Amino acid sequence: MTQAFFNEMFERSDLEARGLTAVAFRGVGDPRTHYRDFMNWLAAQSEQQIDIKRAEADLNFRRVGITFAVYGTSDLPGIIPERTIPFDVIPRIFPADEWRSLERGLRQRVNALNRFIHDIYHDQDIIRAGIIPEAQILGNAQYRPQMRGVDVARDIYAHIAGIDIVRAGQGEFYVLEDNLRVPSGVSYMLENRKMMMRLFPDLFARNRVAPVAHYPDLLLDTLRASAPAAAAENPTIVVMTPGMYNSAYFEHAFLAQQMGVELVEGQDLFVENDYLYMRTTQGPQRVDVIYRRVDDDFLDPLVFRPDSALGVPGLIGAYRAGNVSLCNAVGTGIADDKSIYPYVPDMVRFYLGEEPILNNVPTWMCRKPDDLAYVLDHLPELVVKETHGAGGYGMLVGPASTTAQIAEFRAVLEAHPEKYIAQPTLALSTCPTYVESGIAPRHIDLRPFVLSGTEVRMVPGGLTRVALREGSLVVNSSQGGGTKDTWVLER
């Protein structure tokens, strides 16, 4: 590959004319400073060399079993296909100072979210202050009345937060959404880095890339810090999975193995006298902390869904008694519901007395008549999302939709406006990405993982997701997105 190749590729993409921010290039043939070394290296590689490395990466991911289940894509009853998430060998790179600024904003936001969750299950000061309407919280499907008055260790509810960040406009960072229930994807962040180091060891000798491999150690420290006060000095921790048919099962098993703790299902646990125990070959063993990857509704059939076979009868009783910790806490979903998202900047001001470092994307709440009227008049220009939706499902991307799709969505929106929010179609930043036609710019986002224990910590990096279809803004793996390694340079 030559520099002329890159020049021609970026002339074709016409980034500036479309108002897009390119994370790697300022303009045609002008790499940003922190990308310069990598682009010089890439220009010296032949296309054949890179193709061989890409094929090697795909083969190794399959051998290791790094897959996710794709629901609803098989014609055969009971068959859930599994796929590898496409991996791109061109990393997303951050300079150190830019990352430090982003990290400050993430710490601030997660602190405020934890304060909010504690407040709404205790004194509800933010409601009394008139900042968020009472009905917006207490009437929300994600609000768990069972958590009223329940004290959790260190007043931390979202021990693991995955905050989705996008870059748009003149290069500003925006929070697209907060994932506080059972955020996934960190195993891909770790495996992407291992793969890049295996494929291109010379790159890491030439670039001082901050490590991410210590994430499982930080996670284990966070889980230990969440143990009940009466727990042993070395608390027993387990990872609770719905089972091997869950879309993120690989990640559940991977993290348990990396932390050296047991991977369990509901059937492996039981409650006696408000204490939780794990069945072992040596007899029952008390469990102090569950890193749960099971949704609230399925945790305890005595409290939530009575038909759940995934949970543990009596678990919430043991939890309310303070004899076991759940990470993340029950009821955190209220804070990552998209109808609550518009209020997060107000939470920062209310609880911390600070101005938000990270901006929200401007948002119309369709439950408000004026907002709904605007959204209905501008549907072809907007992105409309379900307040409880995830994974890229149940949404409308106006500019990429047909007239018929917009008309169909309009009818749904008019029938149930309270279930939707709308946002402008941001000109998301792009990053050079290998696709079938060669290297081309594709839209990206970033999910850093923020851990809250004795302090708020994170590794320098996160999961960069990329929309592989040309022009697409949807990066979710369930919608055909891929992933990249995320580099933070230590200089």
Beta strands, then each sheet from edge to edge (+ up, - down):
strand 1: 25-27
strand 2: 30-31
strand 3: 68-69
strand 4: 82-83
strand 5: 87-94
strand 6: 160-168
strand 7: 172-179
strand 8: 237-240
strand 9: 262-264
strand 10: 269-272
strand 11: 275-278
strand 12: 285-286
strand 13: 289-292
strand 14: 325-327
strand 15: 359-360
strand 16: 364-365
strand 17: 382-386
strand 18: 395-397
strand 19: 420-424
strand 20: 430-435
strand 21: 438-447
strand 22: 449-452
strand 23: 456-457
strand 24: 463-466
strand 25: 482-488
sheet 1: 1+ 2-
sheet 2: 3+ 4-
sheet 3: 5+ 25+ 24- 21+ 20-
sheet 4: 15+ 7+ 6- 22+ 23-
sheet 5: 9+ 8+ 13+ 14+
sheet 6: 10+ 11- 12+
sheet 7: 16+ 19- 17+ 18-
end
